[in-house]
Each structure stands twice: as structure tokens, then as C-alpha cells.
């Protein structure tokens, strides 16, 4: 056989093998796509999404099959988004009603000149009513931040951490000095304020809220230690404030979930219009 003819046979054989290989790939991809459709019908959406990912990984050259996979993924997103839309629409009015009921015991404070974000303070813990008292205050902000503030007056101690003890249980604020500390002297007494934002309190606010019915001993830690019993009114205020914080945070998350679901539904419907 002439070299030219042999070369042609090799080329033809290679092309046939390539075609057979592509046909097998397409058959395998079709099988997986049908599996995905059945999973979607059975509402096994996470499993279906995992199989869609495998289409893109295993068959990168099969563009048309991957387009079908993308369309199936959009179907899943639509189904999930409509489910989220229904749930959020049902629960949001209930959440808002509960939140409005909670804030009746709070005063909303906002300095329009210096701040864009307001805060909720429990009425028994308003600053002007508690000057010079040793206590813990909780503040809940509009942007879902929560602050735990330790107010102290007496001999200078520069306290940087707080321990709370309820029965045999105890909790500590962050001992890495992540709190924001302020101090001043009015000529007669020394005043100190230590503020922890969100998780930097290491769960201390949650601990007090969960155990507010028990006697709670507070120990301030600085150059020395100072201990006092947390007043009943402060325990109640911290519990109510933390409850408000959780309610507002959940409500904001639900509102955001609703907004995302609406955006996804609109985008996909427009895409396939």
C-alpha cells in the first residue's frame, strides 16, 4: 500500500473514532440529563444540582448539552425561589407584628446630625436615668448590630473584660481586649465604659439573656477586680434587648431572602421570555 493511502486510512480511522467517542459522550450526557429531570420532578433539588455540576465537569466540549444543564439549573432556582417567596410572604407580617410589639418597651434614639443609624434602648436603661450606676446595658441598632456596654464608676481600674456567673454556669467576654474602652474623671469620681460589639462579647449577652431568671454575679476585670450583683431590672432589660436583636435580625434576613427570590424570578423569567 502506498504511503499516501495509508496516511488517508489513518486519518479516516481517527475521525471515525472521534465521532464514535463524541456519540458515546452525548449518549452519556443525555442519560444524565434525563436523570436530572427525574430528580427535579421528585423535588430532589440538591441531588439534581450536584448532577448538573457533573455535566459541566465531564462534558466540557458538549456545548449544547451544557446549555440544557444551565436551563435545568434555572428551573431549580425558579422552584426554590417561588418556595422562598411563598414562605417569606406568609411569615413577614407575623414577624413585623411581633417586632412592633417588642419595641413598645424601648426608646428609639437617633442623632440626625451625627448618625445615619438609630438604636433601640430599653426604657429602664436610658443613659440619663442611670448615671453613676454600675450596670450592663444592651443597645440594638437599626443595621442589626448589638452592643453590650459595661458602665462603671469608682476607683480607676481600666477594666477590659467581664465575667458573668449564674449558679454553676459562667461566661466571659473576649479577654483579648477587643472591647472599646473610654474613661473620664469629673473631678470627684472616675467613670469607665467598656463596649463590645456583636460577637466580640463571646456570647456574654446571650448567656445573660438565657439565664436572666437566675441571680447573676458580674465581675469586672482590669488592674483589679470589681464584683456586683446584676439588678433584676437590668437582667430583664438585657433579655428583652437580646430578644429584640434576634427578632430584628431574623426579620431582616427574611426580607433579604424575599428580595433575592423576587430578583431571581424576574431575571430568569425575562431570560426565557
Short mmCIF file of the C-alpha atoms (twelve columns), coordinates in Angstrom:
data_MODEL
# 
_entry.id   MODEL 
# 
loop_
_atom_site.group_PDB 
_atom_site.id 
_atom_site.type_symbol 
_atom_site.label_atom_id 
_atom_site.label_alt_id 
_atom_site.label_comp_id 
_atom_site.label_asym_id 
_atom_site.label_seq_id 
_atom_site.Cartn_x 
_atom_site.Cartn_y 
_atom_site.Cartn_z 
_atom_site.pdbx_PDB_model_num 
ATOM 1   C CA . UNK A 1   0.000   0.000  0.000  1 
ATOM 2   C CA . UNK A 2   1.234   3.426  -0.915 1 
ATOM 3   C CA . UNK A 3   2.234   5.742  1.959  1 
ATOM 4   C CA . UNK A 4   -0.355  8.289  0.804  1 
ATOM 5   C CA . UNK A 5   -3.191  5.746  1.015  1 
ATOM 6   C CA . UNK A 6   -2.003  4.544  4.425  1 
ATOM 7   C CA . UNK A 7   -1.992  8.131  5.705  1 
ATOM 8   C CA . UNK A 8   -5.563  8.646  4.443  1 
ATOM 9   C CA . UNK A 9   -6.729  5.460  6.181  1 
ATOM 10  C CA . UNK A 10  -5.208  6.628  9.465  1 
ATOM 11  C CA . UNK A 11  -6.976  9.992  9.168  1 
ATOM 12  C CA . UNK A 12  -10.326 8.369  8.342  1 
ATOM 13  C CA . UNK A 13  -9.945  5.899  11.222 1 
ATOM 14  C CA . UNK A 14  -9.083  8.697  13.630 1 
ATOM 15  C CA . UNK A 15  -12.102 10.741 12.550 1 
ATOM 16  C CA . UNK A 16  -14.421 7.737  12.891 1 
ATOM 17  C CA . UNK A 17  -13.115 7.017  16.371 1 
ATOM 18  C CA . UNK A 18  -13.578 10.656 17.316 1 
ATOM 19  C CA . UNK A 19  -17.152 10.612 16.043 1 
ATOM 20  C CA . UNK A 20  -17.893 7.385  17.897 1 
ATOM 21  C CA . UNK A 21  -16.357 8.845  21.047 1 
ATOM 22  C CA . UNK A 22  -18.456 12.017 20.751 1 
ATOM 23  C CA . UNK A 23  -21.614 9.954  20.159 1 
ATOM 24  C CA . UNK A 24  -20.887 7.968  23.323 1 
ATOM 25  C CA . UNK A 25  -20.307 11.176 25.264 1 
ATOM 26  C CA . UNK A 26  -23.579 12.629 24.014 1 
ATOM 27  C CA . UNK A 27  -25.468 9.462  24.915 1 
ATOM 28  C CA . UNK A 28  -23.951 9.511  28.392 1 
ATOM 29  C CA . UNK A 29  -24.765 13.210 28.777 1 
ATOM 30  C CA . UNK A 30  -28.370 12.615 27.641 1 
ATOM 31  C CA . UNK A 31  -28.712 9.846  30.212 1 
ATOM 32  C CA . UNK A 32  -27.508 12.186 32.971 1 
ATOM 33  C CA . UNK A 33  -29.785 14.985 31.773 1 
ATOM 34  C CA . UNK A 34  -32.791 12.651 31.910 1 
ATOM 35  C CA . UNK A 35  -31.761 11.649 35.437 1 
ATOM 36  C CA . UNK A 36  -31.655 15.330 36.401 1 
ATOM 37  C CA . UNK A 37  -35.151 15.897 35.007 1 
ATOM 38  C CA . UNK A 38  -36.476 12.970 37.065 1 
ATOM 39  C CA . UNK A 39  -34.757 14.300 40.199 1 
ATOM 40  C CA . UNK A 40  -36.378 17.696 39.669 1 
ATOM 41  C CA . UNK A 41  -39.792 16.048 39.267 1 
ATOM 42  C CA . UNK A 42  -39.164 14.202 42.542 1 
ATOM 43  C CA . UNK A 43  -38.175 17.528 44.163 1 
ATOM 44  C CA . UNK A 44  -34.677 16.198 44.965 1 
ATOM 45  C CA . UNK A 45  -33.197 19.539 44.062 1 
ATOM 46  C CA . UNK A 46  -29.815 19.312 45.813 1 
ATOM 47  C CA . UNK A 47  -29.095 15.983 44.151 1 
ATOM 48  C CA . UNK A 48  -30.180 17.437 40.825 1 
ATOM 49  C CA . UNK A 49  -27.816 20.410 41.252 1 
ATOM 50  C CA . UNK A 50  -24.931 18.050 42.001 1 
ATOM 51  C CA . UNK A 51  -25.658 16.140 38.786 1 
ATOM 52  C CA . UNK A 52  -25.797 19.389 36.811 1 
ATOM 53  C CA . UNK A 53  -22.306 20.245 38.046 1 
ATOM 54  C CA . UNK A 54  -21.099 16.848 36.763 1 
ATOM 55  C CA . UNK A 55  -22.383 17.684 33.253 1 
ATOM 56  C CA . UNK A 56  -20.074 20.699 33.069 1 
ATOM 57  C CA . UNK A 57  -17.132 18.782 34.531 1 
ATOM 58  C CA . UNK A 58  -17.449 15.571 32.482 1 
ATOM 59  C CA . UNK A 59  -18.528 17.010 29.130 1 
ATOM 60  C CA . UNK A 60  -16.833 20.395 28.651 1 
ATOM 61  C CA . UNK A 61  -16.936 20.043 24.823 1 
ATOM 62  C CA . UNK A 62  -20.677 19.332 24.583 1 
ATOM 63  C CA . UNK A 63  -21.871 22.919 24.486 1 
ATOM 64  C CA . UNK A 64  -25.491 22.143 23.635 1 
ATOM 65  C CA . UNK A 65  -25.809 19.620 26.438 1 
ATOM 66  C CA . UNK A 66  -24.326 22.115 28.862 1 
ATOM 67  C CA . UNK A 67  -26.877 24.720 27.727 1 
ATOM 68  C CA . UNK A 68  -29.637 22.247 28.621 1 
ATOM 69  C CA . UNK A 69  -27.980 21.744 32.010 1 
ATOM 70  C CA . UNK A 70  -27.967 25.516 32.570 1 
ATOM 71  C CA . UNK A 71  -31.672 25.684 31.709 1 
ATOM 72  C CA . UNK A 72  -32.407 22.872 34.157 1 
ATOM 73  C CA . UNK A 73  -30.463 24.705 36.850 1 
ATOM 74  C CA . UNK A 74  -32.581 27.799 36.178 1 
ATOM 75  C CA . UNK A 75  -35.669 25.612 36.625 1 
ATOM 76  C CA . UNK A 76  -34.370 24.569 40.050 1 
ATOM 77  C CA . UNK A 77  -33.628 28.187 41.009 1 
ATOM 78  C CA . UNK A 78  -37.156 29.175 39.956 1 
ATOM 79  C CA . UNK A 79  -38.705 26.388 42.009 1 
ATOM 80  C CA . UNK A 80  -36.623 27.279 45.082 1 
ATOM 81  C CA . UNK A 81  -37.299 30.991 44.641 1 
ATOM 82  C CA . UNK A 82  -41.063 30.560 44.386 1 
ATOM 83  C CA . UNK A 83  -40.952 28.426 47.547 1 
ATOM 84  C CA . UNK A 84  -38.955 31.131 49.345 1 
ATOM 85  C CA . UNK A 85  -41.313 33.811 48.034 1 
ATOM 86  C CA . UNK A 86  -44.347 31.980 49.401 1 
ATOM 87  C CA . UNK A 87  -42.751 31.357 52.798 1 
ATOM 88  C CA . UNK A 88  -41.439 34.903 53.269 1 
ATOM 89  C CA . UNK A 89  -44.721 36.464 52.186 1 
ATOM 90  C CA . UNK A 90  -46.536 34.414 54.820 1 
ATOM 91  C CA . UNK A 91  -44.179 34.924 57.780 1 
ATOM 92  C CA . UNK A 92  -43.058 38.542 57.320 1 
ATOM 93  C CA . UNK A 93  -46.327 40.127 58.511 1 
ATOM 94  C CA . UNK A 94  -46.177 37.938 61.644 1 
ATOM 95  C CA . UNK A 95  -42.537 38.907 62.265 1 
ATOM 96  C CA . UNK A 96  -43.267 42.603 61.828 1 
ATOM 97  C CA . UNK A 97  -46.221 42.440 64.189 1 
ATOM 98  C CA . UNK A 98  -44.061 40.688 66.826 1 
ATOM 99  C CA . UNK A 99  -41.281 43.257 66.354 1 
ATOM 100 C CA . UNK A 100 -43.697 46.179 66.759 1 
ATOM 101 C CA . UNK A 101 -44.962 44.591 69.958 1 
ATOM 102 C CA . UNK A 102 -41.406 44.259 71.310 1 
ATOM 103 C CA . UNK A 103 -40.300 47.844 70.635 1 
ATOM 104 C CA . UNK A 104 -43.068 49.272 72.808 1 
ATOM 105 C CA . UNK A 105 -40.746 48.746 75.777 1 
ATOM 106 C CA . UNK A 106 -37.870 50.589 74.050 1 
ATOM 107 C CA . UNK A 107 -36.986 54.141 73.143 1 
ATOM 108 C CA . UNK A 108 -35.641 54.736 69.662 1 
ATOM 109 C CA . UNK A 109 -32.652 57.092 69.721 1 
ATOM 110 C CA . UNK A 110 -31.050 58.738 66.710 1 
ATOM 111 C CA . UNK A 111 -28.947 61.847 66.408 1 
ATOM 112 C CA . UNK A 112 -29.919 63.117 62.942 1 
ATOM 113 C CA . UNK A 113 -26.919 65.440 62.885 1 
ATOM 114 C CA . UNK A 114 -24.200 62.892 63.635 1 
ATOM 115 C CA . UNK A 115 -25.593 59.466 62.790 1 
ATOM 116 C CA . UNK A 116 -27.443 57.738 59.973 1 
ATOM 117 C CA . UNK A 117 -28.271 54.719 62.119 1 
ATOM 118 C CA . UNK A 118 -30.594 54.749 65.120 1 
ATOM 119 C CA . UNK A 119 -30.718 52.388 68.088 1 
ATOM 120 C CA . UNK A 120 -33.256 50.858 70.465 1 
ATOM 121 C CA . UNK A 121 -32.623 51.200 74.218 1 
ATOM 122 C CA . UNK A 122 -34.792 49.520 76.833 1 
ATOM 123 C CA . UNK A 123 -36.660 52.218 78.754 1 
ATOM 124 C CA . UNK A 124 -35.256 51.280 82.164 1 
ATOM 125 C CA . UNK A 125 -31.695 51.620 80.788 1 
ATOM 126 C CA . UNK A 126 -31.847 55.119 79.338 1 
ATOM 127 C CA . UNK A 127 -28.500 56.816 79.978 1 
ATOM 128 C CA . UNK A 128 -29.911 59.877 81.706 1 
ATOM 129 C CA . UNK A 129 -31.661 57.683 84.290 1 
ATOM 130 C CA . UNK A 130 -28.618 55.585 85.182 1 
ATOM 131 C CA . UNK A 131 -25.684 57.977 85.532 1 
ATOM 132 C CA . UNK A 132 -23.124 56.839 88.098 1 
ATOM 133 C CA . UNK A 133 -24.572 53.341 88.406 1 
ATOM 134 C CA . UNK A 134 -22.617 50.090 87.853 1 
ATOM 135 C CA . UNK A 135 -24.568 48.013 85.342 1 
ATOM 136 C CA . UNK A 136 -24.624 46.354 81.914 1 
ATOM 137 C CA . UNK A 137 -26.592 47.951 79.091 1 
ATOM 138 C CA . UNK A 138 -27.616 46.465 75.756 1 
ATOM 139 C CA . UNK A 139 -28.263 48.539 72.620 1 
ATOM 140 C CA . UNK A 140 -29.827 47.223 69.402 1 
ATOM 141 C CA . UNK A 141 -29.099 49.170 66.224 1 
ATOM 142 C CA . UNK A 142 -31.149 49.503 63.045 1 
ATOM 143 C CA . UNK A 143 -28.448 47.758 60.999 1 
ATOM 144 C CA . UNK A 144 -28.725 44.663 63.251 1 
ATOM 145 C CA . UNK A 145 -25.629 45.368 65.336 1 
ATOM 146 C CA . UNK A 146 -25.917 44.691 69.061 1 
ATOM 147 C CA . UNK A 147 -23.725 46.367 71.681 1 
ATOM 148 C CA . UNK A 148 -23.089 45.280 75.258 1 
ATOM 149 C CA . UNK A 149 -21.921 48.215 77.378 1 
ATOM 150 C CA . UNK A 150 -20.398 47.926 80.842 1 
ATOM 151 C CA . UNK A 151 -20.828 51.143 82.827 1 
ATOM 152 C CA . UNK A 152 -18.685 51.574 85.934 1 
ATOM 153 C CA . UNK A 153 -17.867 54.414 88.320 1 
ATOM 154 C CA . UNK A 154 -15.441 54.272 91.234 1 
ATOM 155 C CA . UNK A 155 -11.713 53.839 91.769 1 
ATOM 156 C CA . UNK A 156 -9.818  53.615 88.498 1 
ATOM 157 C CA . UNK A 157 -9.392  50.035 87.265 1 
ATOM 158 C CA . UNK A 158 -9.353  50.254 83.420 1 
ATOM 159 C CA . UNK A 159 -11.488 47.149 83.077 1 
ATOM 160 C CA . UNK A 160 -11.157 45.236 79.796 1 
ATOM 161 C CA . UNK A 161 -13.192 42.049 80.392 1 
ATOM 162 C CA . UNK A 162 -16.406 40.884 82.059 1 
ATOM 163 C CA . UNK A 163 -17.360 37.633 83.746 1 
ATOM 164 C CA . UNK A 164 -20.968 36.685 84.402 1 
ATOM 165 C CA . UNK A 165 -21.869 33.858 86.773 1 
ATOM 166 C CA . UNK A 166 -25.321 32.285 87.109 1 
ATOM 167 C CA . UNK A 167 -25.353 29.386 89.551 1 
ATOM 168 C CA . UNK A 168 -22.663 26.926 88.470 1 
ATOM 169 C CA . UNK A 169 -22.520 28.420 84.968 1 
ATOM 170 C CA . UNK A 170 -20.313 31.271 83.849 1 
ATOM 171 C CA . UNK A 171 -19.355 33.192 80.703 1 
ATOM 172 C CA . UNK A 172 -16.561 35.602 79.856 1 
ATOM 173 C CA . UNK A 173 -16.379 38.481 77.425 1 
ATOM 174 C CA . UNK A 174 -13.458 38.439 74.997 1 
ATOM 175 C CA . UNK A 175 -10.253 38.604 77.061 1 
ATOM 176 C CA . UNK A 176 -8.180  39.752 74.062 1 
ATOM 177 C CA . UNK A 177 -9.206  43.341 74.749 1 
ATOM 178 C CA . UNK A 178 -11.487 43.621 71.710 1 
ATOM 179 C CA . UNK A 179 -13.824 45.932 73.577 1 
ATOM 180 C CA . UNK A 180 -13.799 49.696 73.073 1 
ATOM 181 C CA . UNK A 181 -12.806 51.414 76.319 1 
ATOM 182 C CA . UNK A 182 -13.493 55.009 77.388 1 
ATOM 183 C CA . UNK A 183 -12.788 56.701 80.704 1 
ATOM 184 C CA . UNK A 184 -13.062 60.190 82.224 1 
ATOM 185 C CA . UNK A 185 -12.954 61.858 85.604 1 
ATOM 186 C CA . UNK A 186 -15.376 64.613 86.658 1 
ATOM 187 C CA . UNK A 187 -13.077 65.797 89.414 1 
ATOM 188 C CA . UNK A 188 -14.705 63.627 92.022 1 
ATOM 189 C CA . UNK A 189 -15.267 60.183 90.518 1 
ATOM 190 C CA . UNK A 190 -13.778 58.068 87.778 1 
ATOM 191 C CA . UNK A 191 -16.162 56.800 85.058 1 
ATOM 192 C CA . UNK A 192 -15.410 53.861 82.755 1 
ATOM 193 C CA . UNK A 193 -17.324 52.466 79.814 1 
ATOM 194 C CA . UNK A 194 -16.421 49.217 78.027 1 
ATOM 195 C CA . UNK A 195 -18.327 48.318 74.846 1 
ATOM 196 C CA . UNK A 196 -18.423 45.005 72.992 1 
ATOM 197 C CA . UNK A 197 -19.911 44.838 69.503 1 
ATOM 198 C CA . UNK A 198 -21.694 41.734 68.227 1 
ATOM 199 C CA . UNK A 199 -19.618 38.562 68.626 1 
ATOM 200 C CA . UNK A 200 -16.743 40.274 70.464 1 
ATOM 201 C CA . UNK A 201 -18.710 39.741 73.685 1 
ATOM 202 C CA . UNK A 202 -18.055 35.975 73.225 1 
ATOM 203 C CA . UNK A 203 -21.719 35.156 73.842 1 
ATOM 204 C CA . UNK A 204 -21.959 37.019 77.151 1 
ATOM 205 C CA . UNK A 205 -25.172 38.850 76.209 1 
ATOM 206 C CA . UNK A 206 -26.804 35.604 75.093 1 
ATOM 207 C CA . UNK A 207 -25.718 33.912 78.316 1 
ATOM 208 C CA . UNK A 208 -27.300 36.604 80.480 1 
ATOM 209 C CA . UNK A 209 -30.467 36.535 78.385 1 
ATOM 210 C CA . UNK A 210 -30.774 32.758 78.708 1 
ATOM 211 C CA . UNK A 211 -30.234 32.859 82.474 1 
ATOM 212 C CA . UNK A 212 -31.971 36.123 83.369 1 
ATOM 213 C CA . UNK A 213 -34.300 34.412 85.860 1 
ATOM 214 C CA . UNK A 214 -31.310 33.342 87.978 1 
ATOM 215 C CA . UNK A 215 -29.192 35.550 90.257 1 
ATOM 216 C CA . UNK A 216 -26.266 36.783 88.146 1 
ATOM 217 C CA . UNK A 217 -22.975 37.999 89.551 1 
ATOM 218 C CA . UNK A 218 -20.877 40.323 87.385 1 
ATOM 219 C CA . UNK A 219 -17.108 40.607 87.797 1 
ATOM 220 C CA . UNK A 220 -15.238 43.386 86.009 1 
ATOM 221 C CA . UNK A 221 -11.605 42.544 85.271 1 
ATOM 222 C CA . UNK A 222 -8.900  45.177 84.887 1 
ATOM 223 C CA . UNK A 223 -5.980  46.297 87.034 1 
ATOM 224 C CA . UNK A 224 -8.081  44.772 89.798 1 
ATOM 225 C CA . UNK A 225 -11.462 43.061 90.058 1 
ATOM 226 C CA . UNK A 226 -14.814 44.549 90.983 1 
ATOM 227 C CA . UNK A 227 -17.918 42.415 91.622 1 
ATOM 228 C CA . UNK A 228 -21.608 43.295 91.867 1 
ATOM 229 C CA . UNK A 229 -24.991 41.594 91.568 1 
ATOM 230 C CA . UNK A 230 -26.828 42.356 88.355 1 
ATOM 231 C CA . UNK A 231 -30.135 44.066 89.185 1 
ATOM 232 C CA . UNK A 232 -33.423 42.364 88.279 1 
ATOM 233 C CA . UNK A 233 -34.368 45.304 86.076 1 
ATOM 234 C CA . UNK A 234 -31.074 45.009 84.155 1 
ATOM 235 C CA . UNK A 235 -31.439 41.258 83.670 1 
ATOM 236 C CA . UNK A 236 -34.907 41.799 82.237 1 
ATOM 237 C CA . UNK A 237 -33.660 44.647 80.038 1 
ATOM 238 C CA . UNK A 238 -30.805 42.520 78.660 1 
ATOM 239 C CA . UNK A 239 -33.168 39.633 77.963 1 
ATOM 240 C CA . UNK A 240 -35.680 41.890 76.198 1 
ATOM 241 C CA . UNK A 241 -32.916 43.624 74.242 1 
ATOM 242 C CA . UNK A 242 -31.339 40.379 73.071 1 
ATOM 243 C CA . UNK A 243 -34.773 39.059 72.100 1 
ATOM 244 C CA . UNK A 244 -35.342 42.238 70.093 1 
ATOM 245 C CA . UNK A 245 -31.933 41.843 68.423 1 
ATOM 246 C CA . UNK A 246 -32.692 38.268 67.333 1 
ATOM 247 C CA . UNK A 247 -36.176 39.224 66.123 1 
ATOM 248 C CA . UNK A 248 -34.871 42.154 64.067 1 
ATOM 249 C CA . UNK A 249 -32.002 40.122 62.626 1 
ATOM 250 C CA . UNK A 250 -34.341 37.303 61.561 1 
ATOM 251 C CA . UNK A 251 -36.817 39.787 60.091 1 
ATOM 252 C CA . UNK A 252 -34.049 41.494 58.093 1 
ATOM 253 C CA . UNK A 253 -32.788 38.145 56.801 1 
ATOM 254 C CA . UNK A 254 -36.301 37.162 55.735 1 
ATOM 255 C CA . UNK A 255 -36.770 40.498 53.958 1 
ATOM 256 C CA . UNK A 256 -33.454 39.987 52.168 1 
ATOM 257 C CA . UNK A 257 -34.381 36.406 51.200 1 
ATOM 258 C CA . UNK A 258 -37.649 37.719 49.770 1 
ATOM 259 C CA . UNK A 259 -35.838 40.410 47.778 1 
ATOM 260 C CA . UNK A 260 -33.327 37.906 46.353 1 
ATOM 261 C CA . UNK A 261 -36.109 35.468 45.415 1 
ATOM 262 C CA . UNK A 262 -38.013 38.216 43.588 1 
ATOM 263 C CA . UNK A 263 -34.875 39.280 41.723 1 
ATOM 264 C CA . UNK A 264 -34.064 35.715 40.651 1 
ATOM 265 C CA . UNK A 265 -37.609 35.045 39.466 1 
ATOM 266 C CA . UNK A 266 -37.673 38.282 37.479 1 
ATOM 267 C CA . UNK A 267 -34.252 37.654 35.918 1 
ATOM 268 C CA . UNK A 268 -34.993 34.071 34.843 1 
ATOM 269 C CA . UNK A 269 -38.485 34.862 33.542 1 
ATOM 270 C CA . UNK A 270 -37.028 37.700 31.486 1 
ATOM 271 C CA . UNK A 271 -34.266 35.422 30.182 1 
ATOM 272 C CA . UNK A 272 -36.717 32.839 28.838 1 
ATOM 273 C CA . UNK A 273 -39.427 35.268 27.738 1 
# 
